[in-house]
Amino acid sequence: MDDSSFVVTTPVWKWRPAKPRAASWYFLTVDAQTATEIRYAALGRVGGFGSVKVTATIGQTTWRTSLFSHRASRGFLLPLKAEVRKLERFSAGDEVTVRLDV
């Protein structure tokens, strides 16, 4: 692992919209300390709203995505696609380890 790779283990959580029929979203929260290190690794490559493009790997599944600033934790949020959740067989409440390459 180099200076632009980070490993985080954290629970999956589900965001529920106010409208009952709207789709729910699943996320991992990247802690504030790791987020600070990721921001440093991504200097000059930060997008709108402080987003950072990464390659994420959980288990055998790898995909390109962005991390989004999360004010409440001072970290980042990693959105989890339904395809990834199905392939790796996890859901809300499960502890997941993700590798993030900036």
ROGU-147017 format. One record per residue (C-alpha): z, y, x; residue number from 1; residue in three letters. Coordinates in steps of 0.05 Angstrom, whole numbers, plus 5000, padded with zeros to 4 digits. Layout:
<rec><c3>Z</c3><c2>Y</c2><c1>X</c1><pos>NUM</pos><code>ALA</code></rec>
...
// end
This chain:
<rec><c3>5000</c3><c2>5000</c2><c1>5000</c1><pos>1</pos><code>MET</code></rec>
<rec><c3>4982</c3><c2>5069</c2><c1>5027</c1><pos>2</pos><code>ASP</code></rec>
<rec><c3>5007</c3><c2>5140</c2><c1>5014</c1><pos>3</pos><code>ASP</code></rec>
<rec><c3>4964</c3><c2>5146</c2><c1>4952</c1><pos>4</pos><code>SER</code></rec>
<rec><c3>4989</c3><c2>5082</c2><c1>4918</c1><pos>5</pos><code>SER</code></rec>
<rec><c3>5052</c3><c2>5079</c2><c1>4875</c1><pos>6</pos><code>PHE</code></rec>
<rec><c3>5087</c3><c2>5021</c2><c1>4839</c1><pos>7</pos><code>VAL</code></rec>
<rec><c3>5129</c3><c2>5035</c2><c1>4777</c1><pos>8</pos><code>VAL</code></rec>
<rec><c3>5168</c3><c2>4986</c2><c1>4733</c1><pos>9</pos><code>THR</code></rec>
<rec><c3>5186</c3><c2>5015</c2><c1>4666</c1><pos>10</pos><code>THR</code></rec>
<rec><c3>5189</c3><c2>4997</c2><c1>4592</c1><pos>11</pos><code>PRO</code></rec>
<rec><c3>5129</c3><c2>5005</c2><c1>4546</c1><pos>12</pos><code>VAL</code></rec>
<rec><c3>5142</c3><c2>5052</c2><c1>4487</c1><pos>13</pos><code>TRP</code></rec>
<rec><c3>5105</c3><c2>5066</c2><c1>4423</c1><pos>14</pos><code>LYS</code></rec>
<rec><c3>5092</c3><c2>5136</c2><c1>4397</c1><pos>15</pos><code>TRP</code></rec>
<rec><c3>5086</c3><c2>5138</c2><c1>4321</c1><pos>16</pos><code>ARG</code></rec>
<rec><c3>5048</c3><c2>5195</c2><c1>4288</c1><pos>17</pos><code>PRO</code></rec>
<rec><c3>5076</c3><c2>5233</c2><c1>4229</c1><pos>18</pos><code>ALA</code></rec>
<rec><c3>5019</c3><c2>5207</c2><c1>4184</c1><pos>19</pos><code>LYS</code></rec>
<rec><c3>5034</c3><c2>5134</c2><c1>4166</c1><pos>20</pos><code>PRO</code></rec>
<rec><c3>4962</c3><c2>5110</c2><c1>4170</c1><pos>21</pos><code>ARG</code></rec>
<rec><c3>4945</c3><c2>5144</c2><c1>4236</c1><pos>22</pos><code>ALA</code></rec>
<rec><c3>4940</c3><c2>5102</c2><c1>4299</c1><pos>23</pos><code>ALA</code></rec>
<rec><c3>5000</c3><c2>5092</c2><c1>4344</c1><pos>24</pos><code>SER</code></rec>
<rec><c3>4996</c3><c2>5101</c2><c1>4419</c1><pos>25</pos><code>TRP</code></rec>
<rec><c3>5031</c3><c2>5062</c2><c1>4474</c1><pos>26</pos><code>TYR</code></rec>
<rec><c3>5055</c3><c2>5092</c2><c1>4539</c1><pos>27</pos><code>PHE</code></rec>
<rec><c3>5093</c3><c2>5081</c2><c1>4604</c1><pos>28</pos><code>LEU</code></rec>
<rec><c3>5134</c3><c2>5138</c2><c1>4631</c1><pos>29</pos><code>THR</code></rec>
<rec><c3>5128</c3><c2>5151</c2><c1>4706</c1><pos>30</pos><code>VAL</code></rec>
<rec><c3>5195</c3><c2>5178</c2><c1>4731</c1><pos>31</pos><code>ASP</code></rec>
<rec><c3>5202</c3><c2>5249</c2><c1>4758</c1><pos>32</pos><code>ALA</code></rec>
<rec><c3>5211</c3><c2>5229</c2><c1>4831</c1><pos>33</pos><code>GLN</code></rec>
<rec><c3>5148</c3><c2>5185</c2><c1>4832</c1><pos>34</pos><code>THR</code></rec>
<rec><c3>5111</c3><c2>5239</c2><c1>4793</c1><pos>35</pos><code>ALA</code></rec>
<rec><c3>5128</c3><c2>5290</c2><c1>4847</c1><pos>36</pos><code>THR</code></rec>
<rec><c3>5100</c3><c2>5243</c2><c1>4900</c1><pos>37</pos><code>GLU</code></rec>
<rec><c3>5037</c3><c2>5231</c2><c1>4858</c1><pos>38</pos><code>ILE</code></rec>
<rec><c3>5027</c3><c2>5306</c2><c1>4849</c1><pos>39</pos><code>ARG</code></rec>
<rec><c3>5032</c3><c2>5314</c2><c1>4925</c1><pos>40</pos><code>TYR</code></rec>
<rec><c3>4981</c3><c2>5258</c2><c1>4937</c1><pos>41</pos><code>ALA</code></rec>
<rec><c3>4934</c3><c2>5290</c2><c1>4886</c1><pos>42</pos><code>ALA</code></rec>
<rec><c3>4936</c3><c2>5361</c2><c1>4914</c1><pos>43</pos><code>LEU</code></rec>
<rec><c3>4871</c3><c2>5396</c2><c1>4899</c1><pos>44</pos><code>GLY</code></rec>
<rec><c3>4850</c3><c2>5342</c2><c1>4849</c1><pos>45</pos><code>ARG</code></rec>
<rec><c3>4894</c3><c2>5358</c2><c1>4790</c1><pos>46</pos><code>VAL</code></rec>
<rec><c3>4857</c3><c2>5367</c2><c1>4723</c1><pos>47</pos><code>GLY</code></rec>
<rec><c3>4871</c3><c2>5406</c2><c1>4660</c1><pos>48</pos><code>GLY</code></rec>
<rec><c3>4943</c3><c2>5407</c2><c1>4635</c1><pos>49</pos><code>PHE</code></rec>
<rec><c3>4966</c3><c2>5378</c2><c1>4702</c1><pos>50</pos><code>GLY</code></rec>
<rec><c3>4931</c3><c2>5311</c2><c1>4691</c1><pos>51</pos><code>SER</code></rec>
<rec><c3>4917</c3><c2>5266</c2><c1>4751</c1><pos>52</pos><code>VAL</code></rec>
<rec><c3>4862</c3><c2>5214</c2><c1>4752</c1><pos>53</pos><code>LYS</code></rec>
<rec><c3>4885</c3><c2>5145</c2><c1>4775</c1><pos>54</pos><code>VAL</code></rec>
<rec><c3>4865</c3><c2>5073</c2><c1>4778</c1><pos>55</pos><code>THR</code></rec>
<rec><c3>4919</c3><c2>5033</c2><c1>4743</c1><pos>56</pos><code>ALA</code></rec>
<rec><c3>4932</c3><c2>4958</c2><c1>4752</c1><pos>57</pos><code>THR</code></rec>
<rec><c3>4978</c3><c2>4915</c2><c1>4709</c1><pos>58</pos><code>ILE</code></rec>
<rec><c3>4975</c3><c2>4842</c2><c1>4725</c1><pos>59</pos><code>GLY</code></rec>
<rec><c3>4901</c3><c2>4823</c2><c1>4733</c1><pos>60</pos><code>GLN</code></rec>
<rec><c3>4876</c3><c2>4883</c2><c1>4694</c1><pos>61</pos><code>THR</code></rec>
<rec><c3>4851</c3><c2>4946</c2><c1>4728</c1><pos>62</pos><code>THR</code></rec>
<rec><c3>4823</c3><c2>5009</c2><c1>4695</c1><pos>63</pos><code>TRP</code></rec>
<rec><c3>4809</c3><c2>5083</c2><c1>4708</c1><pos>64</pos><code>ARG</code></rec>
<rec><c3>4852</c3><c2>5132</c2><c1>4669</c1><pos>65</pos><code>THR</code></rec>
<rec><c3>4892</c3><c2>5196</c2><c1>4675</c1><pos>66</pos><code>SER</code></rec>
<rec><c3>4966</c3><c2>5209</c2><c1>4679</c1><pos>67</pos><code>LEU</code></rec>
<rec><c3>4991</c3><c2>5267</c2><c1>4635</c1><pos>68</pos><code>PHE</code></rec>
<rec><c3>5050</c3><c2>5312</c2><c1>4648</c1><pos>69</pos><code>SER</code></rec>
<rec><c3>5111</c3><c2>5296</c2><c1>4606</c1><pos>70</pos><code>HIS</code></rec>
<rec><c3>5157</c3><c2>5355</c2><c1>4599</c1><pos>71</pos><code>ARG</code></rec>
<rec><c3>5218</c3><c2>5316</c2><c1>4572</c1><pos>72</pos><code>ALA</code></rec>
<rec><c3>5222</c3><c2>5269</c2><c1>4633</c1><pos>73</pos><code>SER</code></rec>
<rec><c3>5189</c3><c2>5317</c2><c1>4683</c1><pos>74</pos><code>ARG</code></rec>
<rec><c3>5146</c3><c2>5257</c2><c1>4700</c1><pos>75</pos><code>GLY</code></rec>
<rec><c3>5080</c3><c2>5231</c2><c1>4675</c1><pos>76</pos><code>PHE</code></rec>
<rec><c3>5056</c3><c2>5190</c2><c1>4616</c1><pos>77</pos><code>LEU</code></rec>
<rec><c3>5007</c3><c2>5133</c2><c1>4626</c1><pos>78</pos><code>LEU</code></rec>
<rec><c3>4970</c3><c2>5115</c2><c1>4562</c1><pos>79</pos><code>PRO</code></rec>
<rec><c3>4960</c3><c2>5040</c2><c1>4552</c1><pos>80</pos><code>LEU</code></rec>
<rec><c3>4895</c3><c2>5017</c2><c1>4520</c1><pos>81</pos><code>LYS</code></rec>
<rec><c3>4899</c3><c2>4963</c2><c1>4467</c1><pos>82</pos><code>ALA</code></rec>
<rec><c3>4852</c3><c2>4921</c2><c1>4510</c1><pos>83</pos><code>GLU</code></rec>
<rec><c3>4901</c3><c2>4923</c2><c1>4568</c1><pos>84</pos><code>VAL</code></rec>
<rec><c3>4960</c3><c2>4906</c2><c1>4523</c1><pos>85</pos><code>ARG</code></rec>
<rec><c3>4923</c3><c2>4846</c2><c1>4494</c1><pos>86</pos><code>LYS</code></rec>
<rec><c3>4897</c3><c2>4820</c2><c1>4561</c1><pos>87</pos><code>LEU</code></rec>
<rec><c3>4965</c3><c2>4825</c2><c1>4595</c1><pos>88</pos><code>GLU</code></rec>
<rec><c3>5005</c3><c2>4806</c2><c1>4532</c1><pos>89</pos><code>ARG</code></rec>
<rec><c3>5058</c3><c2>4859</c2><c1>4529</c1><pos>90</pos><code>PHE</code></rec>
<rec><c3>5082</c3><c2>4906</c2><c1>4474</c1><pos>91</pos><code>SER</code></rec>
<rec><c3>5133</c3><c2>4960</c2><c1>4460</c1><pos>92</pos><code>ALA</code></rec>
<rec><c3>5200</c3><c2>4947</c2><c1>4493</c1><pos>93</pos><code>GLY</code></rec>
<rec><c3>5172</c3><c2>4901</c2><c1>4548</c1><pos>94</pos><code>ASP</code></rec>
<rec><c3>5185</c3><c2>4921</c2><c1>4620</c1><pos>95</pos><code>GLU</code></rec>
<rec><c3>5119</c3><c2>4927</c2><c1>4657</c1><pos>96</pos><code>VAL</code></rec>
<rec><c3>5101</c3><c2>4938</c2><c1>4730</c1><pos>97</pos><code>THR</code></rec>
<rec><c3>5040</c3><c2>4982</c2><c1>4743</c1><pos>98</pos><code>VAL</code></rec>
<rec><c3>5006</c3><c2>5001</c2><c1>4808</c1><pos>99</pos><code>ARG</code></rec>
<rec><c3>4976</c3><c2>5071</c2><c1>4808</c1><pos>100</pos><code>LEU</code></rec>
<rec><c3>4924</c3><c2>5090</c2><c1>4859</c1><pos>101</pos><code>ASP</code></rec>
<rec><c3>4909</c3><c2>5165</c2><c1>4864</c1><pos>102</pos><code>VAL</code></rec>
// end
